[in-house]
């Protein structure tokens, strides 16, 4: 007979805790909400404008990208 779902979930959570992990809850924007896409576009435009006005941002991004070399397995 199959293990009830709640018992399997509890076992899984216990295994994660034994591995040194703990659960967290975060709240994120609801992507289904009306106006979400428009707000994303608005914020992206603001970031792009700020980036284009800052001459050092590209240097910072290049340095950050170079710093991740070797991070992948």
Phi and psi in degrees as a GROMACS rama.xvg file:
@    title "Ramachandran Plot"
@    xaxis  label "Phi"
@    yaxis  label "Psi"
@TYPE xy
-70.9897  148.37  UNK-2
-73.3632  133.719  UNK-3
-56.1626  148.024  UNK-4
-55.7435  -45.1726  UNK-5
-63.0121  -32.6138  UNK-6
-70.2533  -39.7571  UNK-7
-64.945  -41.5868  UNK-8
-63.8671  -45.1155  UNK-9
-60.81  -42.3746  UNK-10
-62.6081  -41.9065  UNK-11
-63.1843  -45.3318  UNK-12
-63.3673  -40.0261  UNK-13
-63.2352  -40.7725  UNK-14
-63.0235  -40.4467  UNK-15
-64.8821  -41.545  UNK-16
-63.5406  -40.5525  UNK-17
-63.3817  -26.5997  UNK-18
-81.7632  1.38973  UNK-19
92.2215  13.2499  UNK-20
-101.485  160.176  UNK-21
-140.441  150.753  UNK-22
-77.2182  147.814  UNK-23
-134.689  156.157  UNK-24
-119.06  131.215  UNK-25
-127.949  151.518  UNK-26
-106.964  130.766  UNK-27
-124.76  158.055  UNK-28
-60.7865  145.139  UNK-29
-82.8425  108.537  UNK-30
-69.5112  -11.9599  UNK-31
-88.9103  -9.13874  UNK-32
-69.0783  138.505  UNK-33
-57.6594  135.838  UNK-34
91.428  -6.22331  UNK-35
-61.6323  -47.9436  UNK-36
-62.7039  -41.2019  UNK-37
-63.7511  -40.056  UNK-38
-66.3294  -38.1993  UNK-39
-61.455  -45.2848  UNK-40
-62.0169  -42.7398  UNK-41
-60.3891  -47.0908  UNK-42
-66.781  -37.6207  UNK-43
-63.2017  -40.8088  UNK-44
-62.5516  -42.3431  UNK-45
-61.9264  -42.416  UNK-46
-65.3441  -43.4576  UNK-47
-62.2428  -40.7347  UNK-48
-64.3197  -44.0958  UNK-49
-64.2038  -40.7638  UNK-50
-64.4074  -41.3358  UNK-51
-69.449  -24.6496  UNK-52
-82.6553  -13.1234  UNK-53
-108.987  105.686  UNK-54
-66.8193  -23.3531  UNK-55
-88.824  -8.52285  UNK-56
-64.3828  -38.969  UNK-57
-65.7737  -38.0622  UNK-58
-63.2965  -41.8911  UNK-59
-62.404  -45.3876  UNK-60
-64.5242  -40.9406  UNK-61
-62.6774  -42.1858  UNK-62
-64.9076  -41.1719  UNK-63
-64.559  -41.7711  UNK-64
-64.3429  -39.9182  UNK-65
-66.8074  -28.5223  UNK-66
-73.4716  -15.0991  UNK-67
-92.8317  0.808053  UNK-68
-56.1003  130.452  UNK-69
89.1709  0.375341  UNK-70
-72.6984  -26.9948  UNK-71
-85.1998  156.61  UNK-72
